[in-house]
Amino acid sequence: MNLTHTLGWMAAAGWLLAAGCAASKSAASEDPLRYPEERHLRNIRQLTFGGDNAEAYFSFDSKSLTLQRTYAPEGIACDQIFYGRIPKRAGQPFEMKLLSTGKGRTTCSYFMPGDQQILYASTHLAADTCPAPPDRSKIRKYVWAIYDSYDIFVSNLDGTIVRQLTNTPGYDAEATLSPQGDKIVFTSTRNGDLDLYTMNPDGSDVRQVTNQPGYDGGAFFSPDGKQLVFRASRPKTPEELREYQELLAQGLVAPTNMEIYTCNLDGSNLKQVTQLGKANWAPFFHPSGKKILFSSNHASPDGRLFNLYLINPDGSGLERVTWDTEFDSFPMFSPDGKYLVFASNRNNGETRDTNVFLAEWVD
């Protein structure tokens, strides 16, 4: 998993090892994985069990999921891409298949139109082994790694890579596809900063979207494909800018201050949606296009508790959606708008496991 969608939730899981009871101890008995306050969620199902599972995203037909998984007992030393069909009924197992090569580290997978191919980023061309994580004992602060060996690929469901979409020096990852299937957005350091870019599904017509100093990443398209929503850090003082640039030169970024932004595909009409402080990230548009769902720790005094929130694109109407005592993030609505998939530390038996959950969505 890469800095954006992954190491954040892994760190959160580590921070919150002893955070409290499993969700089932607080939830209504008829829906044991749901907290009573979670009025937008119904019939929550846990799909994965054990390890670090996150960034699960729906296929275009809403029937399958692709996700990242790390689980040392199964020989998965760092994130690899899996996919599987969503069980039709509660109690049926979610059977995952390995899609990525099993080499290097992967991140941010997404179905292509037709649901027969999957887009993802990988470091496997640089080495078969997992790239080394940051040594936080030397850096002495919480950071994410920006591996410059990441490139973006398209694979068939049998794992055969059919296209390499990027091959420029530096970090290319965090790719997602528009609902119309005609554009990909991704994050790249090809200009020396972490900015958003768009390209066609075949890798052509690459265009830069953002150009302000700071980290721009984790972008998704609006339902009509005309806008992007993403998380961004914006250094505000010379000291903050210098620290950001020094870390980036080491392939690192500190994610403790991020806000949600929107813009048009060409970068125009840039708007800051949240002004909450701390880490606001993993945004995704509601199917109506009139709300944005995201993860935030702004209400946590020590910054360790992440929950999901809804907000209007103009920054008004903030509403808390999940009430877990540990960590909820990486939400995505199904294309038909009936379901929400998200990653959570609920019901993990006070371990560090992060799992994928599926819920019916209630407006």
C-alpha positions in Angstrom: 0.0 0.0 0.0 1.2 3.5 -0.6 1.4 6.5 1.5 -2.0 7.8 0.8 -4.6 5.1 1.1 -2.6 2.6 3.1 0.0 3.5 5.6 -2.4 6.0 7.2 -4.8 3.3 8.1 -2.0 0.9 9.1 -0.6 3.5 11.5 -4.1 4.1 12.9 -4.5 0.4 13.5 -1.2 0.4 15.4 -2.0 3.4 17.4 -5.3 2.0 18.4 -4.4 -1.5 19.5 -5.8 -1.0 22.9 -8.4 1.6 22.0 -11.4 -0.2 23.3 -14.1 -2.8 22.8 -15.1 -4.4 19.6 -18.1 -2.8 17.8 -20.4 -5.7 18.5 -20.3 -4.8 22.2 -21.9 -1.5 21.5 -24.1 -2.2 18.5 -27.7 -3.1 18.3 -28.3 -6.8 18.6 -30.2 -7.1 15.3 -27.2 -5.6 13.4 -24.2 -6.6 15.6 -21.5 -4.8 13.7 -23.3 -1.5 13.6 -23.3 1.2 16.3 -26.8 2.5 17.2 -25.8 6.0 16.1 -24.9 4.8 12.6 -28.2 5.6 11.0 -26.9 5.7 7.4 -25.7 2.1 7.7 -27.7 -1.1 7.8 -27.0 -4.8 7.7 -23.2 -4.5 8.0 -21.3 -7.5 6.9 -17.6 -8.2 7.5 -16.0 -9.6 4.4 -12.3 -10.1 5.4 -10.9 -11.7 8.5 -7.3 -11.2 9.6 -4.4 -9.1 8.4 -4.5 -5.6 6.9 -7.3 -5.2 4.3 -8.2 -1.8 2.9 -9.0 0.3 -0.2 -11.7 -2.0 -1.4 -13.5 -0.6 -4.5 -16.5 -1.8 -6.4 -16.7 -3.1 -9.9 -18.9 -1.1 -12.4 -21.7 -3.7 -12.0 -21.5 -3.4 -8.1 -21.0 -7.2 -7.8 -17.2 -7.5 -7.1 -14.5 -5.8 -5.1 -10.8 -5.2 -5.6 -8.6 -4.5 -2.5 -5.2 -4.5 -1.0 -4.1 -7.1 1.5 -1.1 -7.7 3.8 -1.0 -10.8 6.0 2.3 -12.3 7.0 0.9 -15.7 8.1 -0.2 -16.2 4.5 3.1 -15.1 3.1 1.9 -11.7 2.0 4.7 -9.5 3.4 3.4 -6.2 2.0 0.4 -5.1 0.1 -0.8 -7.2 -2.8 -4.0 -6.8 -4.9 -6.9 -9.2 -4.6 -10.4 -9.3 -6.0 -13.5 -11.3 -5.5 -17.3 -11.5 -6.0 -19.4 -10.1 -3.2 -21.4 -12.8 -1.5 -25.1 -12.6 -2.2 -26.1 -13.5 1.3 -24.8 -12.9 4.8 -22.8 -15.8 6.1 -21.3 -16.7 2.7 -17.5 -16.3 2.5 -15.9 -13.6 0.5 -13.5 -15.6 -1.7 -10.5 -13.5 -2.8 -8.1 -14.2 -5.6 -4.6 -12.8 -6.0 -4.4 -10.5 -9.0 -1.0 -8.8 -8.6 2.4 -10.4 -9.3 3.2 -11.1 -5.7 6.4 -9.2 -6.2 7.2 -5.7 -4.8 4.5 -3.6 -3.2 1.2 -2.6 -4.8 -1.5 -0.1 -4.1 -4.7 1.6 -5.2 -6.5 -0.9 -7.5 -9.6 0.0 -9.5 -11.8 -1.8 -12.0 -11.7 -0.8 -15.6 -14.8 -0.6 -17.8 -16.3 -4.1 -18.4 -14.9 -5.4 -15.1 -12.5 -7.7 -16.8 -9.3 -5.7 -16.1 -8.0 -3.9 -13.0 -5.8 -0.9 -12.7 -3.2 -0.7 -10.0 0.3 0.6 -9.1 3.3 -1.6 -8.3 7.0 -1.5 -7.5 7.7 -5.0 -8.9 9.8 -3.7 -11.8 12.4 -2.4 -9.4 12.6 -5.4 -7.2 10.8 -8.6 -6.3 11.1 -7.7 -2.6 9.0 -5.2 -0.6 10.6 -1.8 -0.5 11.9 -0.8 2.9 9.5 1.2 5.2 10.6 4.5 6.7 12.8 4.3 9.7 10.7 6.4 12.1 13.3 6.0 14.9 15.7 8.1 12.9 13.1 10.5 11.4 11.4 10.9 14.7 8.0 11.8 13.3 5.1 10.0 11.6 5.7 9.9 7.9 4.5 8.0 4.8 6.8 6.6 2.2 6.7 7.8 -1.4 8.3 5.0 -3.3 9.8 6.3 -6.6 9.6 2.7 -8.0 5.8 2.9 -8.3 4.3 2.7 -11.8 0.7 2.1 -12.9 -0.4 -1.0 -14.7 -3.5 -2.7 -16.1 -4.0 -6.4 -15.5 -6.4 -9.1 -16.7 -8.3 -11.0 -13.9 -5.9 -13.9 -14.4 -3.0 -11.6 -13.3 -1.5 -11.0 -16.7 -0.3 -7.4 -17.1 -1.6 -6.1 -20.4 -0.4 -2.5 -20.2 2.0 -0.3 -18.4 0.5 3.2 -18.3 3.4 5.2 -16.7 7.2 4.9 -17.0 8.5 8.3 -16.0 11.1 8.6 -13.1 9.5 9.1 -9.7 6.3 8.2 -8.0 3.2 7.3 -10.1 0.3 5.8 -8.1 -3.1 6.4 -6.5 -4.9 5.9 -9.8 -8.7 5.8 -10.0 -11.1 5.8 -13.0 -14.0 8.1 -13.9 -17.6 6.6 -13.7 -17.7 7.1 -17.5 -14.5 5.1 -17.9 -12.9 7.8 -20.1 -10.3 9.3 -17.7 -7.8 8.2 -15.0 -6.6 10.5 -12.2 -3.4 9.8 -10.4 -0.7 11.3 -8.2 2.9 11.8 -9.6 6.2 13.4 -8.6 7.2 13.9 -12.2 7.4 17.7 -11.8 9.2 17.5 -8.4 6.1 17.8 -6.3 3.1 15.6 -5.4 0.5 16.7 -7.9 -2.6 15.3 -9.5 -2.6 14.4 -13.2 -5.2 12.9 -15.6 -4.7 10.6 -18.6 -6.7 8.4 -20.9 -7.2 4.8 -20.0 -4.4 3.8 -22.5 -2.0 6.2 -20.8 -2.1 8.9 -23.4 -2.9 12.6 -23.1 -1.3 13.1 -19.6 -2.3 16.5 -18.2 -1.3 18.2 -14.9 -4.3 19.2 -12.7 -2.8 20.7 -9.5 0.3 22.9 -9.2 0.5 24.3 -5.6 3.3 23.1 -3.3 2.1 20.3 -1.0 0.8 16.8 -1.3 -2.3 16.2 -3.5 -3.5 12.7 -3.6 -6.2 10.1 -3.1 -8.4 11.6 -5.8 -11.8 10.4 -7.1 -14.2 11.7 -9.7 -17.6 13.1 -9.2 -20.5 11.0 -10.4 -20.8 13.1 -13.6 -17.0 12.8 -14.2 -16.6 16.6 -14.3 -14.9 17.2 -10.9 -12.3 15.7 -8.6 -12.3 15.4 -4.9 -9.0 14.8 -3.1 -6.9 15.3 0.0 -4.2 17.9 0.2 -1.5 19.3 2.5 -0.7 22.9 2.0 2.4 24.2 3.8 1.5 27.7 5.1 4.8 29.0 6.4 8.4 29.0 5.0 9.3 26.6 7.7 6.5 24.2 6.8 7.4 24.4 3.1 11.0 23.7 3.9 10.2 20.7 6.0 7.8 19.4 3.3 10.4 19.7 0.6 13.2 18.1 2.7 11.0 15.1 3.5 9.9 14.8 -0.1 13.6 14.7 -1.2 13.9 11.6 1.0 10.8 10.1 -0.5 8.6 10.9 2.5 5.7 13.0 3.4 4.1 13.9 6.8 0.3 13.4 6.6 -0.8 14.9 9.9 -2.4 18.0 8.4 -4.7 17.4 5.3 -7.9 18.9 4.1 -10.5 17.9 1.5 -10.5 19.9 -1.8 -12.5 19.8 -5.1 -11.6 21.1 -8.6 -12.5 20.7 -12.2 -10.5 18.2 -14.3 -8.3 21.0 -15.6 -7.6 22.3 -12.1 -9.9 25.3 -12.3 -12.5 26.1 -9.7 -10.2 24.8 -6.9 -12.1 24.9 -3.6 -11.2 23.9 0.0 -14.1 21.9 1.4 -13.0 21.2 4.9 -11.3 23.5 7.4 -11.3 21.1 10.3 -7.6 20.7 11.1 -5.7 17.4 11.7 -6.0 14.7 9.0 -9.0 14.7 6.7 -8.7 12.2 3.8 -10.1 9.3 1.8 -12.9 11.4 0.3 -15.6 10.0 -2.0 -18.7 11.7 -3.6 -22.1 10.6 -2.7 -23.9 9.2 -5.8 -26.1 12.3 -5.9 -22.9 14.5 -6.2 -24.3 16.7 -3.4 -22.4 15.2 -0.5 -18.8 14.1 0.1 -18.0 11.2 2.5 -14.5 11.2 4.1 -12.5 10.0 7.0 -11.2 12.4 9.7 -9.6 12.5 13.2 -10.5 16.2 13.8 -12.8 15.3 16.7 -10.2 13.2 18.4 -8.2 15.1 21.1 -5.1 13.0 20.5 -5.7 12.4 16.8 -5.9 8.6 17.1 -9.6 8.1 16.4 -10.8 8.2 12.8 -14.5 8.1 11.7 -16.5 8.8 8.6 -18.2 12.1 8.0 -20.5 13.6 5.4 -20.2 17.2 4.2 -21.6 19.4 1.5 -19.2 20.4 -1.3 -19.4 24.0 0.0 -18.2 22.9 3.4 -21.5 23.2 5.2 -23.6 20.5 6.8 -20.9 18.4 8.5 -22.4 15.1 9.8 -20.8 12.2 11.6 -21.6 8.8 9.9 -19.6 6.2 11.9 -19.1 5.9 15.6 -16.4 3.2 15.9 -14.0 3.4 18.8 -11.0 2.8 16.7 -10.7 3.4 12.9 -13.0 3.8 9.9 -11.8 4.9 6.5 -11.6 4.3 2.7 -15.3 4.5 2.0 -16.7 4.0 -1.5 -20.3 3.9 -2.6 -21.4 1.2 -5.1 -22.2 2.6 -8.6 -25.8 1.8 -8.0 -25.8 3.8 -4.7 -27.2 0.9 -2.6 -24.1 -0.1 -0.7 -21.1 1.3 1.1 -17.8 -0.5 1.4 -15.2 0.7 4.0 -12.2 -0.4 6.0 -12.4 -0.6 9.8 -10.8 -1.9 13.0 -14.2 -2.8 14.5 -14.7 -6.3 15.6 -11.0 -7.2 15.4 -10.7 -8.7 18.9 -8.4 -5.9 20.0 -5.8 -7.0 17.5 -4.2 -4.8 14.8 -6.3 -6.3 12.1 -8.1 -3.9 9.6 -10.9 -5.5 7.7 -13.3 -4.7 4.9 -17.0 -4.2 5.7 -20.0 -3.9 3.4 -23.2 -2.1 4.5 -26.5 -1.1 2.9 -26.6 2.7 2.6 -29.5 4.7 4.0 -29.9 8.3 3.0 
